[in-house]
Every structure is written in structure tokens, then in C-alpha cells.
Amino acid sequence: MYTDLPEYLNNPLKNLLKNKGNNLKPMKKNEISILGSGLIGSLLSIYLKKRGLKVDIYEKRADNRKGKYLEEGRSINMALSDRGWKALDDLGLTEKVKPLTIPMYGRQIHDEHGKTSFIPYGKEGQAIYSISRGRFNQLLMEEAEEVGVDIHFEHKIVDVNLRDHTLTVSNPEVEKETIASEVIIGSDGAYSALRNAMLKQVRFDYKQEYISHGYKELTIPATSEGEFALDPNALHIWPRGSFMLIALPNPDKSFTCTLFLPFEGKRVCFENIRDDRDLEGVFKTYFDDAYQIMPQLKKEYFDNPTSALINIECFPWMEHKALLIGDASHAMVPFYGQGMNCGFEDCYILDKLISKFGTNAWELVFAKFQKVRKPDTDAICQLAMDNFEEMKNVVSDPKFQIRKKIEARLHELYPLDWIPLYTMVTFSDIPYSEAYAQGKLQASIMDKVMADPLITQNWNKLDYEDIIDQLDKVKAV
Ligand SMILES: Cc1cc2nc3c(=O)[nH]c(=O)nc-3n(C[C@H](O)[C@H](O)[C@H](O)COP(=O)(O)OP(=O)(O)OC[C@H]3O[C@@H](n4cnc5c(N)ncnc54)[C@H](O)[C@@H]3O)c2cc1C
């Protein structure tokens, strides 16, 4: 007997007949099984199918194209940026996705008195793109089916056996079915069934952290004239220190707002908003300009779920021919708008490794993938945590805006030497870990520049060449 082969290959007859719930039916055997038809699973299935592989996806939800898309408390729209576009472009999907998006060229900051200021995200013309999660997911599933992927809706993975490479699937017709699969890919999100199976393996590292804050979705509808109530080409932020509200535009001229608050505490938090009066008090005090254009606030606030935010890091991501990808391997808090973009980049990189090593070397491909990708996903998870502080706190500080202007000027004058961290993460495909390291060096120089008490008056007269020299010196150390 070959000990490194899955059990079903060593004892095929016995195992092919071992299907639970239907003892005599031969066990189905897949080439590639993907768990979850979310954004990452759907995109990855297109990549794999285009390589001529037979791909089956198991999705626990019903087919959302047949009814109203149920968001289950997940964000309704999200920001798509360069890393995401790169994978879409690679698959020839850009022109199909673009009409679903609205460009946002910068942050529109709303202060407590309703005054606004605009901070561009990058150079002129650079934008991140608001897109509906539900509509985007539908499009990717349609594309997957069009190239021949089989999506099995209402098929929940209840167990994964890593020893004999089988999935236990429950679906409305057969209570439980066991399916063998040569390759298993877990793109089943932050609460992954494949990761649960890996957790039982020796030397599997796993860390999860819920942050103190949760979020709730709210809406700013279109005006009575059917127009956007705010500038649609910006991501709106109401930063208030320990909490914040943000809003992203939708094609129907509404905005989806996300309110981020601590779950509990002495000041403004979810626990302390118990009735309409509490809610009105918070919104009139801190978000009055938004409050005036949120007629459904009270109903939505108390009807919509309050969701938690989690950061997950684990390793290894593979066990033989089974691999974790997307949120299943690295769920991050949403403050850099990179979770999906990073997952799409995962798919792009995995595909290039398959191209290099072929479809008969899965273990090698997966080993290379996790080695190259893990430092980068660790870096973006950390950056996402750090950006939470920036978004709820410092973006409203006038010095932050000066800092951004200085960095933009440095980038304009020395485009290869100084690239603002946000630009590296959002508008480039520089590995996240390199962006993180370079960002730290730049921040150390900027902290010194900003320490000048007269910087708000003098920033225009800075010796920019000297700043670049300082950066070169710290890089050389
Ligand atoms: C509030 C918020 C805002 C965000 N904003 C952005 C943003 O602006 N930009 C960005 O890039 N990212 C953003 N993200 C992150 C982004 O949502 C995730 O990174 C992305 O959805 C991950 O996709 P995924 O396919 O890996 O997982 P998921 O989207 O979670 O999909 C997993 C799929 O697997 C299915 N599934 C789960 N368990 C099983 C099972 N046992 N059997 C079968 N099927 C199963 C689920 O039903 C689902 O369809 C945001 C996240 C949050 C919470």
C-alpha cells in the first residue's frame, strides 16, 4: 500500500461504495472542488476552468440570482482597486465589470459642523471604484457558469476529511453525501470548513482577533429629484475619534453608509444606543449633515444587524492537495478596502504558479504559493488594522492633510523614490510586504518633517531634495 496516497485511492472499491446516506451509490469523484462561490471562489473557478480543468463549486447559500440577494449583514458595496482590476483584466472581465462601478477619487471629510474637505487618493485620475458586492458576485458566478463551472447551490460543506480527501456535503435532496476530490480549495470565507479541518492537524498555527468595534449598514437615499445627496465621486468619511461613519455611492444614486462603533464603553457605542432618542442624540451631535439626509435611519438602525469584525491569520494554508485562499486564509478588518482585492491577487498569483509548474504538481504549486504570499497577507492584515486608527482619528486633523500634500508633492517630484503608502497598496502591485517596509521608512522621515511647529505655514517651502536624501540614508542602514 502507498502510504502517501489518499485512502480512497488505496482502497477504491470499499470507499467508492461508502457513501453515507446512500450505501450503494458510487462515491462521486471530482477533479477540483472549490468551497464557496463568494467573490474569490467564483473568480478562481474561472481561472481553473480556463486551464481545461473540471471544476465544481459547493455553495451553502441558495442561488441569489433567483431572488433578492441576501447580504446577511455583509457590506453591500465595496471598493475595488488596482490589484483587483489586474486579475479581472487578466481574465478579460474589465469591460463587463466597469459599468457596475462608480469611481471615487478621494476622501470627502465631514467635520462636526458639516464643513467638508477633499483629500485625493492619488494622482489626478486615480480612483478606487465602488461596486455592489451582490451584483459583482452574481456577475462572477454567471461568468463561471458560462465557461463551464458547475456551481452546486444549497450544498453546505459540513466536514472535510484531509486524510482521504473527501467532503461531506449536506443539501436539501440528499441529507448528507460524501464526495471525493483530487484537489480541494477552501474559499469559504472567514469561518471556513476547510480551515476547521486543518485546525485538527499538528503544527497548524491559527490566530483570530475580534476588534472592539462592530459595524452597521445604513442608507442615504437619492434626493426627491432622484439625484445623489452627496458628491458621488468620493468616499465620504465622518471621523470622530473613537468611531466613524463612511458612505460609498451606488448606481441607483443612493449611498450605503457603514457606521463603525465600539460594541460597548462609556461614550458612543452600540450598547448605549437603545432607542430612537439615543440614536437621534448621537446623529444630531456627531453626524448632523448626514442625519438630515437619512430619512430611514431609525428603522434601519434597529432592523439591520450589528456585525463583528475579525482578523484571521493561519499557517500553513495547504495540506497535500488542499489549499485555503481569500478570507479563509487571511480575513482582515476592512479599513484598507483590500480584503477582496487581496483575494483576487491571490488568484492571479496562484494562476501564474500553475502556469509555471503545470496542473500535475499541485503540492508544489500550493507550497510555492503559501511561501510567496504569506508575508504579503500578514503585511496587509497589519496595514488594515493600522488604517483603522488613521480613518477614525487623524484624517480630520489638518496636519494629516498637510502630510498627505507633502507626500503627494514628493511623489510628483521623485515618482520612483517616494511613493505614498496608500498609493503602493491601492494603485500598484508592489508586494504588500515591500509596501509595508517602505511605508515605515517614509513614515519615520515624515514624522520628523511634521515635528516642525511651523509646518502648516512652511510646508510649501520645504527642501524636498533633502527629504529624499534622508530617505536614502535610512534605506542604506
Ligand atoms: C464591512 C466590510 C467592508 C469591506 N469592504 C471591502 C472593500 O471595500 N474592498 C475590499 O477589497 N474588501 C472589502 N471587504 C473584504 C471582503 O468582503 C472580503 O475580503 C471578501 O468578501 C472575501 O471573499 P471570499 O470569497 O474569500 O469570502 P466570502 O465573501 O466570505 O465568501 C465565502 C463564500 O463561501 C460560502 N460558504 C461559507 N461556508 C461554507 C460552507 N461550509 N459550505 C459551502 N459554502 C460555504 C459563503 O456562503 C460565501 O458565499 C470588506 C469586508 C467587510 C466585512
PDBQT file of the ligand as one rigid body, heavy atoms in Angstrom, charges set to zero:
ROOT
HETATM    1  C1  LIG A 501     -17.769  45.771   6.214  1.00  0.00    +0.000 C 
HETATM    2  C2  LIG A 501     -16.809  45.214   5.195  1.00  0.00    +0.000 A 
HETATM    3  C3  LIG A 501     -16.392  46.019   4.150  1.00  0.00    +0.000 A 
HETATM    4  C4  LIG A 501     -15.481  45.525   3.218  1.00  0.00    +0.000 A 
HETATM    5  N1  LIG A 501     -15.054  46.352   2.217  1.00  0.00    +0.000 NA
HETATM    6  C5  LIG A 501     -14.132  45.909   1.340  1.00  0.00    +0.000 A 
HETATM    7  C6  LIG A 501     -13.657  46.762   0.302  1.00  0.00    +0.000 A 
HETATM    8  O1  LIG A 501     -14.080  47.915   0.190  1.00  0.00    +0.000 OA
HETATM    9  N2  LIG A 501     -12.719  46.276  -0.563  1.00  0.00    +0.000 N 
HETATM   10  C7  LIG A 501     -12.222  45.011  -0.447  1.00  0.00    +0.000 A 
HETATM   11  O2  LIG A 501     -11.357  44.637  -1.247  1.00  0.00    +0.000 OA
HETATM   12  N3  LIG A 501     -12.650  44.173   0.526  1.00  0.00    +0.000 NA
HETATM   13  C8  LIG A 501     -13.586  44.593   1.414  1.00  0.00    +0.000 A 
HETATM   14  N4  LIG A 501     -14.051  43.747   2.383  1.00  0.00    +0.000 N 
HETATM   15  C9  LIG A 501     -13.485  42.377   2.468  1.00  0.00    +0.000 C 
HETATM   16  C10 LIG A 501     -14.206  41.440   1.526  1.00  0.00    +0.000 C 
HETATM   17  O3  LIG A 501     -15.580  41.449   1.811  1.00  0.00    +0.000 OA
HETATM   18  C11 LIG A 501     -13.672  40.020   1.697  1.00  0.00    +0.000 C 
HETATM   19  O4  LIG A 501     -12.273  40.027   1.716  1.00  0.00    +0.000 OA
HETATM   20  C12 LIG A 501     -14.145  39.133   0.552  1.00  0.00    +0.000 C 
HETATM   21  O5  LIG A 501     -15.547  39.082   0.538  1.00  0.00    +0.000 OA
HETATM   22  C13 LIG A 501     -13.576  37.729   0.711  1.00  0.00    +0.000 C 
HETATM   23  O6  LIG A 501     -14.141  36.903  -0.239  1.00  0.00    +0.000 OA
HETATM   24  P1  LIG A 501     -14.145  35.323  -0.049  1.00  0.00    +0.000 P 
HETATM   25  O7  LIG A 501     -14.770  34.807  -1.296  1.00  0.00    +0.000 OA
HETATM   26  O8  LIG A 501     -12.815  34.865   0.373  1.00  0.00    +0.000 OA
HETATM   27  O9  LIG A 501     -15.105  35.074   1.211  1.00  0.00    +0.000 OA
HETATM   28  P2  LIG A 501     -16.657  35.351   1.353  1.00  0.00    +0.000 P 
HETATM   29  O10 LIG A 501     -17.037  36.605   0.645  1.00  0.00    +0.000 OA
HETATM   30  O11 LIG A 501     -16.956  35.263   2.802  1.00  0.00    +0.000 OA
HETATM   31  O12 LIG A 501     -17.343  34.139   0.589  1.00  0.00    +0.000 OA
HETATM   32  C14 LIG A 501     -17.345  32.842   1.130  1.00  0.00    +0.000 C 
HETATM   33  C15 LIG A 501     -18.424  32.026   0.436  1.00  0.00    +0.000 C 
HETATM   34  O13 LIG A 501     -18.382  30.698   0.951  1.00  0.00    +0.000 OA
HETATM   35  C16 LIG A 501     -19.682  30.285   1.318  1.00  0.00    +0.000 C 
HETATM   36  N5  LIG A 501     -19.527  29.313   2.408  1.00  0.00    +0.000 N 
HETATM   37  C17 LIG A 501     -19.099  29.561   3.673  1.00  0.00    +0.000 A 
HETATM   38  N6  LIG A 501     -19.057  28.431   4.392  1.00  0.00    +0.000 NA
HETATM   39  C18 LIG A 501     -19.472  27.444   3.567  1.00  0.00    +0.000 A 
HETATM   40  C19 LIG A 501     -19.652  26.030   3.729  1.00  0.00    +0.000 A 
HETATM   41  N7  LIG A 501     -19.412  25.423   4.890  1.00  0.00    +0.000 N 
HETATM   42  N8  LIG A 501     -20.085  25.319   2.660  1.00  0.00    +0.000 NA
HETATM   43  C20 LIG A 501     -20.327  25.926   1.461  1.00  0.00    +0.000 A 
HETATM   44  N9  LIG A 501     -20.203  27.252   1.263  1.00  0.00    +0.000 NA
HETATM   45  C21 LIG A 501     -19.769  27.993   2.300  1.00  0.00    +0.000 A 
HETATM   46  C22 LIG A 501     -20.397  31.566   1.712  1.00  0.00    +0.000 C 
HETATM   47  O14 LIG A 501     -21.798  31.445   1.629  1.00  0.00    +0.000 OA
HETATM   48  C23 LIG A 501     -19.835  32.544   0.699  1.00  0.00    +0.000 C 
HETATM   49  O15 LIG A 501     -20.555  32.549  -0.496  1.00  0.00    +0.000 OA
HETATM   50  C24 LIG A 501     -14.985  44.198   3.323  1.00  0.00    +0.000 A 
HETATM   51  C25 LIG A 501     -15.423  43.379   4.363  1.00  0.00    +0.000 A 
HETATM   52  C26 LIG A 501     -16.328  43.880   5.294  1.00  0.00    +0.000 A 
HETATM   53  C27 LIG A 501     -16.778  42.986   6.417  1.00  0.00    +0.000 C 
ENDROOT
TORSDOF 0
